[in-house]
């Protein structure tokens, strides 16, 4: 075990880094909804939403590549990060699954449901990620403790949403259905990142798959008539777009590094914090959920933390 593996597999490091990732991802839903308003993108304008997503991910890709190149030059005396020839198929697959598929479903779905409903449905990505790691990639074993931890963690996600009176029984395929498909795409990408990061630098994979995915999204959206006006946008809109690029650049790169040095289940279970952050931030920034704070929120956090602890205990015994 090398120094990087020892450092990135420590429980405190995994917890701290995963918490940062989940906070950033949790802020994505309200940021996107605010972005739709600032850039005057309607809920029914799916192609404009896809162009908007493409702009974000092209920006994220450039951020990762430039930051990675700077660190590469500082630490190793190298230059611009470039993927090797063997990395191109991996980058394309990741771009299609992690960026294109996941965010076509997410951006369109979020326009047809509330931020807090997207949060509770998004909690399913933890189940999917662990299940896919076991069944599809055969990277680890499915145990009773892992199932129990997932059940307890998801109960916390459900409590914080139901207690906030934010989840009703109305369901639409373009709304809740697309958010579920987005979660499935995310889970599949976690397995691919774990598999590919053993062969290629996760920073290189992250930067170039974002750039490639962003170009594909933008081109597809524009080809289908999507338009995002860049005139008359308030300064806050550009700051928000930069922040949204940073969300992806920082969170996915850091998450990829964690997956490189840890089992998928050990990292993925922290994803239960993502919808919890998303719920609170949506309640604060979008006004969704008048009863967001109180004993249900505390109970939810306790359940989520318990689920994380149970799954990580299961990992230590497997």
Buried (B, 14 or more C-beta within 10 A) or exposed (E): EEEEEEEBBEEEBBBEBBEBBBBBBBBBBBBBBBBBEBBEBEBEBBBBBBBBBBBBBBBBBBBBBBBBBEEBEEEEEEEEBEBEEEBEEBBBBBBBBBBBBBBBBBBBBBBBBBBBBBBBBBBBBBBBBBBBBBEEBEBBEBBEBBBBBBEBBBBBBBBBBEBBEBBEEEEEEBBBBBBBBBBBBBBBBBBBBBBBBEEBBBBBBBBBBBBBBBBBBBEBBBEEEBEBEEEEBEEEBEEBBEBBBBBBBBBBBBBBBBBBBBBBBBBBBBBBBBBBBBBBBBBEBBEBBEEBBEEBBEBBBEBBBBBBBBBBEBBEEB
